């Protein structure tokens, strides 16, 4: 089974969070607020079918 999509998701999420923190620090003193939405896996039947039971437990704990 191929889990590359999962790792790409985590890398993208980390990048968005880091960018958001940097922009917030840069413009926070001007009263500008910064928010972000990050992609994440949601426990659905499709996700459940792609992960083994052990990997699913680890993924849920990681989030």
HURA-V102805 format. One line per field, one symbol per residue. ss: DSSP state (2 for helix, 1 for strand, 0 for the rest). psi: psi as a letter, one per 30 degrees, with the letter a starting at -180 (. if undefined). burial: 1 if it has 24 or more other C-alpha atoms within 12 Angstrom, else 0. A space follows every 10 residues. Layout:
ss->???
psi->???
burial->???
This chain:
ss->0002222222 2222222222 2222222222 0000000000 0000222222 0022222222 220
psi->kkgeeeeeee eeeeeeeeee eeeeeegefg gkkkllkkkl kkjleeeeff kleeeeeeee ee.
burial->0000010000 0000000000 0000000000 0000000000 1000000000 0000010010 000
